[in-house]
Amino acid sequence: MFKFQFLLLITLLILTGSETLKKEIVRADNRQILLNEKAYFIKGVCYNPVPKGETSRDFKNLREDLKLMTEAGINTIRVYTPIASTKVLDKIDSAGIKVIIGFGYNQNGVFDIHSGSFIDYIKKYKNHKAILFWELGNEYNYHPEWFENDINNWYKALDNAAKLIHETDPSHPVSTAHGEMPDSITLLQNKNIDIWGLNVYRWDNPAKVFDEWNSLSTKPMYLSEAGADSYMSTIRDNYTQGENETAQADALRNILKQTFSRKDICSGLTIFSFIDEWWKAGNPDTQAPGGFAPYSSGVPYDGTANEEYWGLVKINREPKKAFQVVKNQFLQNN
């Protein structure tokens, strides 16, 4: 009996040791994201798969989506709320893709920062191989009204949440997705943020973003949102009004070329977005451009964010012209 117990103990120790060896470590080092000490460049997409006629995320088309992502050379997906399913994370990992897990501030107590329940998710999934890093908030700097009209309340909560994550999970860094470029004071307020995601829409020309970051910080940064929609609300630069996949494809080609040319500063991007989202303009059963004000933003090439047309693929998973552009760029830049 003793011999059997001894052998069992040795077997368990070996298995435990094997799992420890398999554990992946992601960390931020100067301007780079390192996965097991090798530089990791994000070739990603924002992913919020809401089916036609529905308003909530559903992973029923995950297998088909992962196949398309793999074809396009996508190595990372960014989600705005946690994936509370080991099966879904397992499938993503099996496809060789990593996930940036986003947490909201107030999500009615479901894995959010306000209730502190986000840390329960991290404790449960921190050893899953699909996880690349944790991300707190998305463009909250545009919404001080959510924080008693004082954005410093958000920054305090953000830094405290990042500190708690570091204490809970030393194997993954912490990011935030900031609307445009933070200033030096914001960086000082958030010393526990390891990686800065920037949601940037500067037409098809993000070049100055990298120079600005270079003069501001030595921490890693990536474009947490960048891209263009496939609808032109007006005629401009020989792009016809209405659905226009060529405009989207041309804009993404320019954005990607500039991003890949600045790997010395930028750690990649997650294109907004993988699939068209029909739920955003009102009726989820039909696709509509919604309300728009041309030339009111930095979205190429009409200055208008037509919310239901941002996908690289249509809601039926038919690839747009932009999908081929992304595929070419991602596969050429390994």
LINGI-V179616 format. One record per residue. PHI is phi in whole degrees, -180 to 180 (NA if undefined). OMEGA is omega in whole degrees, 0 to 359 (* if undefined). Layout:
BEGIN
PHI_OMEGA ; PHI_OMEGA
END
This chain:
BEGIN
NA_181 ; -61_180 ; -63_180 ; -64_180 ; -64_180 ; -64_179 ; -64_178 ; -64_179 ; -63_179 ; -62_179 ; -61_180 ; -63_179 ; -64_178 ; -64_180 ; -64_179 ; -63_178 ; -63_179 ; -63_180 ; -65_179 ; -63_179 ; -65_182 ; -78_184 ; -60_182 ; -95_180 ; -121_177 ; -114_178 ; -149_176 ; -99_181 ; -138_186 ; 52_184 ; -97_186 ; -115_167 ; -98_182 ; -112_174 ; -111_185 ; 51_175 ; 72_175 ; -112_181 ; -59_181 ; -116_178 ; -106_185 ; -77_172 ; -117_195 ; -129_176 ; -139_168 ; -78_190 ; -133_178 ; -141_189 ; -77_176 ; -100_183 ; -66_175 ; -56_178 ; 84_181 ; -122_182 ; -125_181 ; -122_180 ; -63_181 ; -148_184 ; -99_183 ; -68_177 ; -103_186 ; -58_183 ; -59_179 ; -66_180 ; -64_180 ; -64_177 ; -63_178 ; -66_179 ; -62_179 ; -62_178 ; -59_183 ; -86_180 ; 78_179 ; -73_180 ; -113_185 ; -147_169 ; -121_179 ; -114_179 ; -116_186 ; -88_175 ; -135_185 ; -61_174 ; -93_185 ; -92_180 ; -150_177 ; -63_180 ; -62_179 ; -66_179 ; -63_178 ; -62_180 ; -65_178 ; -65_179 ; -63_180 ; -63_178 ; -83_180 ; 78_183 ; -116_178 ; -101_182 ; -126_168 ; -95_184 ; -91_180 ; -97_176 ; -121_175 ; -89_180 ; -76_182 ; -130_179 ; -119_178 ; 56_175 ; 83_181 ; -97_179 ; 50_181 ; -111_183 ; -75_183 ; -58_181 ; -87_184 ; 84_183 ; -72_178 ; -60_183 ; -71_176 ; -65_178 ; -64_182 ; -63_178 ; -61_183 ; -77_190 ; -113_187 ; -63_180 ; -97_180 ; -77_185 ; -68_180 ; -74_186 ; -75_174 ; -94_172 ; -162_181 ; -99_181 ; -130_185 ; -112_176 ; 78_180 ; -144_178 ; 60_181 ; -67_179 ; -63_176 ; -83_188 ; -132_176 ; -63_180 ; -63_177 ; -79_186 ; -131_179 ; 57_179 ; 59_177 ; -137_185 ; -65_177 ; -64_175 ; -64_176 ; -68_183 ; -63_177 ; -66_178 ; -65_180 ; -62_183 ; -67_178 ; -65_179 ; -66_179 ; -63_178 ; -62_179 ; -65_178 ; -63_179 ; -58_180 ; -71_184 ; -89_185 ; -139_180 ; -77_185 ; -96_179 ; -138_177 ; -76_182 ; -123_179 ; -124_166 ; -139_177 ; -102_185 ; -99_175 ; -73_184 ; 63_189 ; -87_174 ; -73_175 ; -96_185 ; -64_179 ; -66_178 ; -62_178 ; -64_179 ; -67_180 ; -72_186 ; -127_183 ; -67_182 ; -86_174 ; -83_184 ; -90_184 ; -131_178 ; -107_171 ; -90_180 ; -121_174 ; -86_190 ; -125_175 ; -128_179 ; -122_182 ; 60_177 ; -113_190 ; -137_180 ; -86_189 ; -54_183 ; -68_179 ; -58_184 ; -69_177 ; -68_179 ; -64_180 ; -67_180 ; -58_181 ; -86_186 ; -103_188 ; -156_174 ; -105_178 ; -77_176 ; -65_173 ; -137_172 ; -146_177 ; -83_183 ; -75_168 ; -145_174 ; -160_179 ; 147_182 ; -157_176 ; -95_184 ; -106_177 ; -137_176 ; -103_181 ; -79_178 ; -155_176 ; -80_178 ; -160_175 ; 50_179 ; 70_174 ; -94_184 ; -75_179 ; -73_180 ; 101_179 ; -60_185 ; -149_181 ; -70_181 ; -65_179 ; -61_179 ; -63_182 ; -64_181 ; -64_181 ; -63_181 ; -66_178 ; -59_180 ; -68_180 ; -63_182 ; -67_179 ; -58_180 ; -69_180 ; -67_180 ; -67_180 ; -79_182 ; -122_177 ; -65_177 ; -69_181 ; -116_189 ; -101_180 ; -99_175 ; 120_181 ; -159_168 ; -119_184 ; -69_173 ; -98_358 ; -143_183 ; -74_188 ; -131_174 ; -58_181 ; -119_186 ; -74_186 ; -82_193 ; -78_185 ; -99_176 ; 136_183 ; -95_183 ; -73_178 ; -88_181 ; -135_178 ; -97_182 ; -143_179 ; -70_180 ; 75_178 ; -73_180 ; -153_175 ; -133_184 ; -53_177 ; 65_180 ; -100_180 ; -151_181 ; -93_181 ; -78_178 ; -75_351 ; -112_180 ; -119_179 ; 70_187 ; -126_178 ; -90_176 ; -79_199 ; -60_185 ; -95_186 ; -125_186 ; -89_186 ; -68_168 ; -75_175 ; -127_177 ; -74_185 ; -67_175 ; -91_178 ; 75_173 ; -74_181 ; -65_173 ; -90_178 ; -59_181 ; -64_179 ; -61_180 ; -66_177 ; -62_179 ; -62_179 ; -57_181 ; -62_182 ; -68_182 ; -67_183 ; -75_178 ; -79_184 ; -117_180 ; -92_*
END
